[in-house]
């Protein structure tokens, strides 16, 4: 890879570092998520030529690295559960909203891993459905269906408290 390619990729990935770590945290604790992102970045920079879509490539590499780590360490799985309980809220409560952040996060965690992964990639990763399809090795329509299903489940669960507060 040319120095120009490396500089461009480093800038593009650097802008998404927090989202990549959040994505990897679906499977791993914070330290291991950082390791998975770093491993993926090293692999990306080791390519002879940059991939056609480096963002999708890096998300997929992070996903694969994270899943490999989970499969190889049952001790790490126990630690993930402890860290997941203590992690910061994904939602922020505001005076203008009737959605409680803790409740929203709880319901997000109740989604199946397949639905939650799509929501995290789309909302917090700011990834398109096409890119999510590449990352997860699925069809775009499947990704879109999962996203709609997840939002439907979240809407149903979260609207109930709102209706009670406004009545």
Secondary structure, DSSP 8 states (H G I E B T S, - for coil): --HHHHHHHHHHHHHTHHHHHHHHTTTS-HHHHHHHHHHHHHHHHTSSS--TTHHHHHHHHHHHHHHHHHHH-HHHHHHHHHHHHHS--SS---TT--S-HHHHHHHHHHS-HHHHHHHIIIIIS---HHHHHHHHT--HHHHHHHHHHHHHHHHHHHHHHHHHHH-
